[in-house]
Amino acid sequence: MELRRGADGRLRCAWAGSDPLYQRYHDLEWGRPVADDRRLFEKISLEGFQSGLSWYLILRKREGFRRAFCGFDPQAVAGFGPQDVARLLADPGIVRNRAKIEGVVANAKRYLELTRECSLAAFCWGREGEPDQLSRDLKRRGWRFVGPTIIHAFMQAVGMVNDHTEGCFARELCDQERATFVRPVR
């Protein structure tokens, strides 16, 4: 992977480009360990929306997604019905794809089932570094848009793997955070 020097003089993964929004995401979020269930649910949902599109498009619309999906509150989203899906299909602030919208609603219901047993964080972190296994386990439970490629991108984003390029200033920071991160067990 390549590196790119930003206007601030820092070497970053080349994909971060020069756009401040993308650089901020790279510097402060991507690869940092996440244990909060709601943030994990949001990230799985957004990675599903990103399928076939650019992450930059999803990142630019992230606030619109948060508004449209009640801050990714699984309890609220699980209650969405046909009128909500119709509302979302008319919302220019998000990606208007029926299958992906219905997938998030279905996944919210699966989330509620899963969290009767354990937290989403414990479930995911228990498969740290194993995107194929996590993908299979989520699919077995009825989750949608959770193929291995989507799940690998999810794991990269929430710190379950550190795929920052060697020499990127954020790589060492993420390694340090991962070293002290307490993996959720319940």
ChimeraX attribute file (.defattr): number of C-alpha atoms within 10 A of each C-alpha:
attribute: neighborCount
match mode: 1-to-1
recipient: residues
	/A:1	9
	/A:2	12
	/A:3	19
	/A:4	17
	/A:5	15
	/A:6	17
	/A:7	8
	/A:8	6
	/A:9	8
	/A:10	14
	/A:11	18
	/A:12	25
	/A:13	25
	/A:14	17
	/A:15	13
	/A:16	20
	/A:17	16
	/A:18	14
	/A:19	10
	/A:20	11
	/A:21	14
	/A:22	16
	/A:23	19
	/A:24	12
	/A:25	15
	/A:26	20
	/A:27	20
	/A:28	12
	/A:29	16
	/A:30	24
	/A:31	27
	/A:32	24
	/A:33	25
	/A:34	23
	/A:35	19
	/A:36	13
	/A:37	18
	/A:38	16
	/A:39	16
	/A:40	20
	/A:41	20
	/A:42	20
	/A:43	20
	/A:44	24
	/A:45	26
	/A:46	25
	/A:47	22
	/A:48	24
	/A:49	26
	/A:50	20
	/A:51	16
	/A:52	7
	/A:53	12
	/A:54	10
	/A:55	15
	/A:56	15
	/A:57	13
	/A:58	19
	/A:59	16
	/A:60	14
	/A:61	16
	/A:62	17
	/A:63	14
	/A:64	17
	/A:65	23
	/A:66	16
	/A:67	12
	/A:68	17
	/A:69	23
	/A:70	12
	/A:71	16
	/A:72	23
	/A:73	16
	/A:74	23
	/A:75	14
	/A:76	14
	/A:77	20
	/A:78	19
	/A:79	12
	/A:80	17
	/A:81	11
	/A:82	9
	/A:83	9
	/A:84	17
	/A:85	17
	/A:86	13
	/A:87	11
	/A:88	21
	/A:89	16
	/A:90	12
	/A:91	14
	/A:92	10
	/A:93	17
	/A:94	23
	/A:95	22
	/A:96	17
	/A:97	13
	/A:98	12
	/A:99	12
	/A:100	19
	/A:101	22
	/A:102	18
	/A:103	20
	/A:104	27
	/A:105	26
	/A:106	19
	/A:107	25
	/A:108	24
	/A:109	20
	/A:110	18
	/A:111	22
	/A:112	15
	/A:113	12
	/A:114	15
	/A:115	15
	/A:116	9
	/A:117	11
	/A:118	13
	/A:119	19
	/A:120	23
	/A:121	21
	/A:122	19
	/A:123	19
	/A:124	26
	/A:125	22
	/A:126	16
	/A:127	16
	/A:128	16
	/A:129	17
	/A:130	17
	/A:131	24
	/A:132	15
	/A:133	15
	/A:134	23
	/A:135	23
	/A:136	16
	/A:137	16
	/A:138	21
	/A:139	14
	/A:140	10
	/A:141	14
	/A:142	15
	/A:143	21
	/A:144	22
	/A:145	24
	/A:146	26
	/A:147	18
	/A:148	16
	/A:149	16
	/A:150	21
	/A:151	25
	/A:152	20
	/A:153	20
	/A:154	24
	/A:155	29
	/A:156	20
	/A:157	24
	/A:158	21
	/A:159	24
	/A:160	25
	/A:161	22
	/A:162	21
	/A:163	17
	/A:164	22
	/A:165	16
	/A:166	15
	/A:167	15
	/A:168	19
	/A:169	16
	/A:170	24
	/A:171	21
	/A:172	14
	/A:173	15
	/A:174	22
	/A:175	18
	/A:176	12
	/A:177	15
	/A:178	19
	/A:179	10
	/A:180	9
	/A:181	14
	/A:182	10
	/A:183	17
	/A:184	17
	/A:185	13
	/A:186	12
